[in-house]
Amino acid sequence: MTGLDQSVSDLMHPECYKIRFKDCHFSTVYSRDKEYLFDIPSRKEDFFSPAQRSRIVQFILKRKSFTEDHTDVSGFGIKKLLADGVYTAAYPLHEGDLNDESPGNPRWFLQKNWASYSCLFKKQPLDEIKHYFGVKIGLYFAWLGFYTYMLIPASIMGILCFIYGCLTLDTNIPSNEICNSNTIMCPRCDKECHFWVLKESCTAAKLTYLVDNAATVFFAIFMSLWGAVFLEMWKRYSADITHRWDLTGFDTSEEHPRPEYLARLANERRRKLNFITRMYEPYVPFWRKRLPYSVMSTSIVLLLVMVALAAVVGVILYRISVNAALLLSKDRNLTNLASIITSTTAALLNLVCIMIFNQFYTCMATYLTELELHRTQTEFDDSLTLKMFLLQFVNYYASIFYIAFFKGKLVGHPGKYNLLFGLRQEECGTGGCLMELAIQLAIIMVGKQTLNNLLEVLWPWLIWVYQRWQIKISGKSTTTRWEEDYALAEWGPTHLFFEYLEMILQFGFVTIFVAAFPLAPLFALLNNIFEIRLDAHKLVFSHRRPVGVRVQNIGIWYRILDSIGKLAVLTNGIIIAFTSDMIPRLVYRIAWSNDYTLHGFVNYSLSYFNTSHFPKGVEPQPLILPGTKDPIDVDICRYRDHRNSHLTPESEMYNFNEEYWHLLAVRFAFVIMFENIILMITTLLRWLIPDVPKKLMERIRHENFITNEIMIAQELKRAKGLATIPEEKGNGEAITANSNLPTPKTITPNSSPKMNIPKSANASPKINTPKSTHASSKIINQTYV
């Protein structure tokens, strides 16, 4: 390795990568009656990791009865005691003080090598994170780091696309024609508005070109493929992580029922055998209890979706009203910027509505999910995730879908506009609606991220100040570790859910509407670089230590990501075909232009209207040119559309002309071609990229073989009364391992000590005894990725 390579490696890797590399061991599910197979450390405290211990304690506390009446189905669990005010909080303690720099202090180690902003460009110590906070939080940071890394090529392509628009802006023929045109345009509103000159929209046309240029379609294709590659590469990356963290054989069916589930079914006499745990559990038919609650939950969620859509309609009416008011202004500069001002203020108003609705949606979704009788915590979390994402999806994206697909499409034509609640609908500017879509995306995406980050910093700090003040007024001169941790903010059971949700919504902004906002990946990358350290800082400094949770993967979030990726292909194709001017420009150059250039395109995209055909009572004000006072009579005005002129027969006057139907056919053909080409390429990529790397698959098989051989050899020796574990196979031959694998002499417990479900609410959990000793085994590699 050269000196430069070594310097870069030292910069990106935490110090633990060099000094805290741990030995590799085989591991399997812990069993007390097979304890002789395990490498029991001399210090019993080191047998389980901190995250495992906190999970075991939580298991007991959530199920322990605190009443003598065992028929009281509500008299158990720390959650009930907290709700009744018997206890104020229950949480695992942080290990060590942040100022204690001893090597054995994991909290200080994480704050120095992970939670510090000086580690922005260092790789995360994922194994240490998982060891201290548990698998679930470790997987979140693994996914977030991988997603941030994958945003780098997307950001580079987005920047190049935007730079292309800036460099070719002066040579863009349509925008130059708009800026030099004296074409008289039809009024933007009825009765009180004046005619206006096309060149007044010069600024808006140039800004639109920055996001609506030839590079847009290539960038949309790239991002559609990027989404598919990202998901495939994450499956490969997560396969390595789940193997290293002993999650490959983890089955959610092995999860214990939620205590709330058992309490609600305590009076049920019917029992059903769980074929995984071989234990009988309370059972209720789906149609009797779960179906009614599921129907009610679905109905309320749909009602909340309608409420969100009603809020969007309210914002649309605000846009129409404000736009009309600005167009009535006598200030020509203000009227020329009416569309941009309206879009900006409406986006800010929409953002405020979104943040308010978020709080209400959270409470309702949690309450509805509790009613649905989910057996395990994984099922509960998946159902809650689906509800919250659906509500947040409508909340965040509804206004953006309106601008992208509906605004300006059904407005009618001069003299016969289609009204919405008695008001004339919004129209796209001469350059189209893509610039307004970009403004909406930028404000909601960047504004949401900024507000969330500010709240994530300020809220824990305010709680810390308040809790410290309470401790101070109590008169105590010294505080214990649990009192210091009590002053920190609580890490609730849904806290990590909102961290995921924030990133998933960002992924939607990056993929679904990227054709309108090529800088979205760049803003996402910059946000995530700091988001990783901000979330790490919260966990280490600002929040109480969460209970470690064991999961197999990121759960339903992967399916949501996959759905967003497929939706993004469709939306980007429709945006390019129907919202941008790419298809009209392409058709004009091929079918209508004499020299295959865009000269004359603006005139091609405008239709004619005879001002004498305005209905009585809505006649516009006469045209007054800038710098003049005398009005000018206008006989013919132009408007953006493809319709017949006033010279056609009355029955066909102002109907869609032949050019419109040709363009519509080409637009649909483009969407179909775009969809199928991307589908074929992504299918090919999924076929070429296996979910599990070949080397990892071979490694897993080899480890399973060695583990089984060791177990068989040990059982044979134990049956013969021998106490040692020989390094030989059952047939006497020496065990040989791959050169890159250690040959273990002992088996260490993996991260999932099995526990029985208590028979009653006051029963203590016991260590489970598996039927077979041939549990799958793995090698844990303590590396930092």
N, C-alpha and C positions, 0 to 999 in steps of 0.2 A: 504494500500500500504506500502510495506516495505521501509526501508531507501534506499536500493540499487535501487529499482524500482523508487522511487521518484527522486533520483540523475540522473538516466538515462533519466527520463521524463523531468527534468529541462534542461538537456544537449541538448535534441533534439528539444524542443519547444522554439520558440522565446518568448521574454518577453511579447510581445503583447498578447500571448495566455492567460496570467493570468490577465492582467490589461486593455485590450482593447476589451473585449468581449461585443458585442453590443446586444441590445434588438432585439427580433424577431418580425417581422411584416408580415401581409399578404400584398401582392402587386398585382397590375394589371396594364394594359396599361393605361397610363395617358390620361384623356379627360378633356378639359377645361370646357365644359358645365356640367360635373359631378364632378367638383372640390370639391364640398361639401363632397364627399365620401373620400377624401384624407386627410391625416394628414399633413397639411401644417406647416412647422416649422416656428418659430418666425423670424429666420434669413432666408430671401429669398435666400441667397447665398447657403444655405444648402439643397435647394429643389432638385437640381440635383447634382450628383457627379462630380468631376473634369473631369473625362473621358467623361461623358455625355455632359458637357458644351463645351468641345473642339470639340466634334463631331458635335454639333449643329452649332457652329461657322464655322467649315470647310464646312458643308453643304451649308451655305449661301455663303461663299467665292467662292466655286467651281461653283456656278450657277449665281452669281450676274453679270449683264451686266455693262460694263464701257463705252459704246458708246451710242450716241443718235440714231444711225441707228439700229433699232431692226432687220433689215433684215440681218445684218452682223452676220453670224453664228459663226465667230471666235472671236467676240468682247465680250467675257464674261469669267469670271473665273480667279481666282488667278493664276492658272497654266499658262495661257497665259501671264499674266503680268510678271511672273517670267521668262518665256522664252524670253520675249522681253527686259528684263533688267530693267523694271520699278521698280521692287522690287528685292532685293537680296535674301530674304528668307521670309518664312512664317511658323510659328511654334507656338504651345502653350508653355507657360512659365512653367518652373519648379516652384513648390510651396516651398518657403522658401530657406534658405541658408543651405549648408551642415554643417556649424559650429553652426547653431542655434539649440540648444538642447531642445527647448520648446516642450511640449507634443503634441501641435497641428501642428507640422511640419511633414507632411508625408514623405517628402524627407529624412530628417535626420533619421526618424524612419526606413525607408527601407534600408538606407545605414548601419545602425547599426545592424539591425536584419536580413538582407538578403544579401546585396551586399558585406559584409565584409568576408574576407577569414577565419575569426575566427568562421564563421557560417557554415563551411563545412559540419558538421554532424548534423545540426539543420534542422528541417522541415521548408519548405517555408511558409511564411504568404500569402497564395494565395488570400485570400479575400482582403487584403490590396493592393496587386499587381494589382488585377482586378479593385479595386476602383480608383487607381491612374493612371494606364496605359491603362485600358480598358479590355474588355473580350478577345479579340484576343490574346493579349500578355499573359494574365493570363492563358488561355488555353494552350498556348505553354509551359509555365513553369510547369503547372500541368502535361502535357504529358511527358516532359523531366524528371521531378522528378520521375514519376511513372516508366518510362522506365529504369532509372538509378537504381531504387530500384529492379526492376525485373532482372537486370543483376547480382545481387549478387549470386543467386543460380547457374546461368550459369557459372559465374566465378569460383565458388568453384568446380563445376564438371570439368571444363577445367583444373584447376590446378591439380586436382586428376588424370586426364587422363595423363597429362604431367609427373607428379611424377611417375606414374606407368611405363611409358616408361623409365625414368631414373633409377628406381630401378631394372628393368628387363633387362637392356641393356647388362650386362655382361653375362646373361644366354640365350640371343637370339641366337639360333643355326645358322640361315642363315648368320647373320653378322659375327659371329665367323668363319664360313666356308669361307666367303669371305676374312677375314683378314689372314687366314692361307693357302689360296689356291695359288698354283703356276700355275694355269691354264693359258695358253697363249690365249689372247684375240685378235680378229681382230682389225686392226688399226681404229682409230677414224676419220681419214680423208684419202683421196686418195693420193697416190704417195709419198708424203713427210713425212707421219707419219710412226712411227715404230709400230711393235707389242708391246703389253704391257702385264704385269702380273696382274691377277685379284686382288691380295692383295693390289695393289696400290690404289684401290678405297675403302680401309678399312674405312677411315674417313667419306667419303660421305655415306657409308652404315650404319654406326652407327648413324650419324645425321638423316638419313631418318627414322630409327626405332623409334626415339623419337616422330614422328608424325604419323607413320604407324605401329601401334601395335594393339593388341587385344582389347584395350579399345576404339579405334577409332570408331568402329561401334556402340558401346553402347552410346558413346557421341553424335554421329550423330543422333541416334534415340531420345535421350533426348532433343537435341536442336530443332528437328522437332516438338516435342510435346510442348516444351517451347514456340515456336513461336505461336502456336495455343492458349495456355493458356494465354500468354501475351495479345493477341488481345481480347480474351473473358473477361479477368479481366479488361482491359482498358474500355471496353464498360460498365461494371458495375460501375467502378469508375467514368467515365465521366457522366453517368446517374445521379449520386449523385451531381456532380458539376453543370451540366446544370440545374438541379432542384433548387439547392441553389442559382444559379445566374440568375434565371428567364429566362432560354433559352429553356425550354421544349416545349413551344408553338410557338417558333420562326420559321417563314416560310420565306425561301429566296424569295418566290414570293412577299412578302411584301416589298422587297428592292426597293428603287427608282432607276430609270434608271441612268446610268452613264451620266454625262453632255456631254462627248465626243460622246456618242451614240446618244443623242438627237440632238447635233449639226450637225452630219453627216446626220441625217434624218429630218433636219429642213424643207426641201422643199418637204417632202413627204406629200401628201394629204391624204393618207389612214390612218385610225386610227383603233385601235383594243382595245376593252374593256378588262381591267385587272380585272378578276373576284374576285381578292383578295382585291385590293384597290378601285374597282368600279370607276376607272378613265380611260379615253381614252388616249392611248399612240400612238406615231408614229409606223407604222408597214410597213415592207418591206418583200415581199415573200423571202423565203430562197433561192430559185433557182436563183433569179435575182441578188442579191448582195452577200449574204453570201456564196453561193455555189462556185462561182469563186474564191473568196478569200480563202476559205477553201481548195480548190484543190491546189491553188498556195502555200499556207502555208505548206500543207502536202508534196508537191513535194520538197520544199526547205529543210524541215526537213530531208527527206530521203536523199537528197544530202549531207547535213551536216553529217548524219550518215555514208555515204560512205566515206566522208573525214576523219572521225575518224577511220574508218576501214583501210583506206589507211595509216594512221599514224601508226597503229598497224603493218601492213605489213612491213613498214619501220623499225620498231623496231625489227621485226623478222629477216629481212635481216641483221640488225646490229648484232644481236645475232649470226647468222650463220657465219658472217665474222670474228667477234672477236673470236669466239670459234675456228674457223679454224686457225687464226693467233696464238692463244695461244698454240694450239696443235703442231705447228711447232717449238715451242721453244725447245732449247736443255736442258732447266732446267726441270728435271723430276717432281720436286715439283710443278712447275707452270702448267705443263700439267695435273697433277693429280687434280688440283683445277680449271681447266679451266671452268668446268660447273658452279661452284659456283660463280667464278669471273664474268663470262658472265651474269649470272642471276642477280647478284647484280647491275652491271653497267647498264644493260638494264632496270631494274626496276627504277633506278634513272632517266634515260633518259625518260622513259615513264611518270614518275611523272612530269617532266618539261613540256612535251607536254600537259599533262592533265591541268596543271595550266594555260598555255598559251591559250589553246582552251576554257577554261571556260569563259574568258572575252569576246571572240568573240561570243560564244553561247548565252550569256546573252543578248547582244544587238540585235542579230538576232531574238531570241525568243520573246522579248518584241515588236519589230517592227511588226512581223508577227501576234502576238495576237491582236495588235491594229487594224489591217486590217480586222479582222474577225467579227466585229460588234457585240460584246457581250453586252447584255442589262444591266446586273448588274455587280457590282464589283466582286461578288462571281463567276459568270460565267467566267469573265475575268481571275481571279486568278486561277481557276481550269484549264483553257486552257493553261495558261502560265506554271503552275506547271507540267502538263502532257508533254509539249514540253521539258522543261528544264530537267525533270527527264529522259526522253528517251535519250536525247543527253548526259547527264552526265552518265547515265547507260552504254551506249556504250563506252564513253570516259574512264571511270574508270575500267570497267569490261572486256572489249574486250581482253586485253592481258592476263588476268587471265583465261578467258575461253579457250584461245588458249593453255596455258600450261596444263590446267586441262583435256581437251578433245581431243586435236589434236596433241600436240607435241609427236613425237616418234611413232605415230600410222600408218603412211603411208610412212615410210622411205625406204622400200624395204629390200634388204639383200646384203651382200658382193658380189661384182661382178656385181650387178644390182640394184644400188640405184636409187630411184626416186628423180629427181633434181627439185629445185625450182629456177627459173631464172638462171639456169646453175650451181647452188650451191647445194651441198649435204645438205639435211635437218638435223635439230638437232635430236639427239637421247637422250632418257632417259638414265640415268646412270644404273649401275647394280642393284641398289636398287629402281629404278623407278623415276618418276618425282615429287613425292609428296613433297620432300624437296625443290625443285625449286619453286613449287607452294607456299609453306609456306614462302619462302624468298620474293617472289613477293607480297604476301598478306601483310606481315609485313612491307615492305618498303612503299608500297602505302598507307596502312591504317594509320600506325603510322606517316609516313612522311607528309601525307595530314593533319592530325590533328595537328601536330606540326607547320607546316607552317601557317595554318589557325589561330591558336591561337596567333602566333607571329604577324600576320597581324592585328588581331582584337585588339591587345594591342598597337602596334606601330602606326598604321594609325590614330586613333583618337587622339593620343598624338601629332603627328606631325601637325595635323590640329589645335589642340588647341594652340600649340606654334605659328603657323603662324597667326592665328586669333588674339591672344593676342598681337603679335608684331604689327599687323595693328592698333589695338586700341591704343597701346602705342605711335606709331609715329603720331597719330592724335592729340596728345597734351592734351588729357583729363586726369585730375587728378583723377576723380571718374567715375565709370561706373554704369549704371543702370542694373536692372535684365535682361532686354531683350538684352543688350549688352554682359553681361556675358554669357548668353545662346547662343548668336550668335557665340561666340568663340568656342562652342562645335561642334562636328561633326554632320552632318545631319543624321537623321534616315529616310531613304528613304522608299517609298511604298513597295519595294521588299526586304528590309533588313531582315525582319522576314522570308521571303520565303527562303533565303539562310541559315538561321539558321536551319530551318526544313530540307532543302535539305542535309545539312552536316550530320545531325543525321540519316536521312533515308538511305543515302549511307553507313553510319556506320552500321546501322541495316542489310544492305545487306552483308557487310563483316562478321558480326557476325553470320549470319544464312546460307547464300548461300554456303560459302566455309569453314564452320567451321570444316568439317572433315579433312581438310588439315592444320588447324591452331587452335588448341584447346585453345591457349592463347588469341585469339581474344576477347572473352567476358571480360577478365581481363583488357586488354588495353583499351577497350571501357569504362569499369566501372571507371578506374582511370581517363581517359580523361573527362568523364561526371561529375564526382564529382567537378572538377575544372571548367568545362564548364558552369555549372549552375551559379557559383559565378562570372565567367568572363563575361557572358552575363548580369547578374544583375549589375555588376560594370559598364559596358558600358551604360546601360540605366540610371543609377542613376548619374554617375560621368561624363562620356565621351561624351554622345550624347544628342542632343536636345530632348525634350520630344515628343514622338510620339502622334499622334491623336488617341484617343480611338476608336476602331472598334468593332462593335457587330456582333458576329458570333454564330452559333448554336453548332458547333463542330470543329474538326481539318480539316474538309472538305475532299478533295480528297486524302489527305495524308493517311487516313485510308484505302482506297481502294488500294493504292499503297503498304502499309504495308501488307495487306492481300495477294496481288499478289506475293510479295517477299516471304512471308511465304510459299505459295504453290510451288513457283519455287524452294525454298530451299530444299524441300523434294525430288524433282526430281534430282537436282544437287548433293546433298549429296549421294543419292543412286548410281548415275553414277560414282562419284569420288571413292566411296568404291569399286564398281564393276570393273571399267575399269582403274582407275589411280593408286589405291593402289594395293598391292600384297595380300590382304586378301583372295580373291576368289582362286587364284592359290595355296596359302598355305593350304586353307581348302580342296580343291580337292586333293592335293597331300597327305595330311595326311589320307584322307578317302580311296582314290582309288589306290595310288601308294606306299605309305610308308609301309615297312614290320612291323614296330613297332608303327605305328600311331604317329610318331614324325616327325619333320622337318629335320632329318638327311638325307642328299642327296638332299635337295630341290634346292640348287644352281645349282647342276649339271643337275637337271630336267628342270630348266628354261633356260638352254643354249643349243643352237644348234651347229652343226659341219659344218665347211666349209673347203674345200680343197684349199689351197693357189695356186695351179696350175690353178685354174679356174678364177683367177683375169684376166680381160682383159689386153691386152698389152697397155703399156703407163700409167697404173695406179697401177703398182705393188708397194706394200709398201716397206719401208726400212726394212732391217733385224733386228731381235731382238738383243738388247744389254742389258744384265742384269746389274743392278746397281752394281758398284764396279768392272766391267770387261770392257775390250776394244774389245774383239773378238766378232764378230757377230755370231749369231746362226741361222742356217737354220730352218725354220718352215714349216712343211708340212700341219698341221691341226691347225686351230684356232677356237675359240668359239665366239659366239655372242648371245645377248639376244633376243630370239624369240622361237617359237615352229614351226620348219620346218623340212622337211625331210633332211637327211644327204646326203653326196656325194655317199653313197653306194647304194642308191635307183636307179631305172631305170631313164634314162636321161629325159624322159617325165615328171616324178614326182619329179625330183631332185630340192631341195630347195623350193618346194611348201609347203603350210601349211599342217601340219600333223594332225593326228586324235586327238591328245591332244589339239591342238588349237581349233578345232571345239567343242570339249567337254567343254573346258573352256568358249568359247563364249556363248554356250547354258546356262551354269550355270550362267554366268554374267547377261544375259538378264532375266533369271528366278529370280535372286536375286533382280534386279531392280523392276520387277513387284511385287514380294512379299513385298519388302520394301515399295513401293508406296501404295499398298492396305492395309497393316497393319497399316501404319501411317494414311491413310485416314479413316479407320474404327475407330481408337482410337480418332482422332481429331473430327470426326463427333459425337462420343459419348460424348466427352468433351463439344462440343457446345450445345448438347442437355441437358446435366446435369447442365451446368452453364447458368442460364437465363441472358438476357441482362440487365434487371432491377431487383434489389433485391426486394424480396416480401415485405419487410417492407417499402421500399420506395414507391412502388406502392400503398400500403394501405395508406400511408401518403398523397400522392398526391390526392387520391380520397377523403380522409377525409377533406383535406384543401379545395378542390373544393366545397364540400358540405357546409362547414361552411361559405365560402365566399359568395356563392349564397344566403344562408339564411340571412346573414347580409345585403347584397344588397337589397333583397326583403323587409326585415324589415325596412330598411332606406327609401326606396321608398314609402312604405305605410305610414310611419310617416310623410314624407315630403308632401305627398298628403293630409294628415290631418292637415298640418300646424305646426307640431311639429319640434323642432330644435335639439333634442337630439337623440342619437343612443342608443336605449335600448338593453340590453343583453337578448333578448328573440326571439323566433322564431315567424313566422307569425301567428301561432295558439295560441300564448301566453305562450307556454312552454319555460322553460329556455334552453338556448343553452348549451350543454355539450360537452366537448372536451376530447380527449384522454389525459391522465395524463401527457404525455411527450410533449404535444403541448400547446402553450399559447393560451388563448382565447382573440382575439384582439377586440378592440373597434373601431379601425380605419384601413383604408387601405392605405398603402404607395405606391407611384409610383414605378413601376419596372424600369429596366435599359433601356427601349426603349420608350421614348416619341415619339409619332407618328407625322410625318410631311408630308404635302401634297407635291406633285411634282409641281413646279412652272409652270404656264401656259405658260410663256415666259421666256426668258433668264434673264430679269431684274426683275423678280418677286421675292419677298421675301418669304421664306418658312413660312407656317402657321401651327398652331397646328391642327391636324386632329380631327374631331368629329366622333367617332365610331357610327355605327347604333345601337349597342346593348350594354347595360351596363353589360351583363353577360359574361364578359371576364374572362378567366381562371386566377386563383389566386394561389399564392404560398407563402411559408414561407421562408424567407432568414435567414439562420443560419450563422452568422459571426464566423466561426471557421477557424482553421489553420491546413492544412493537408500536 
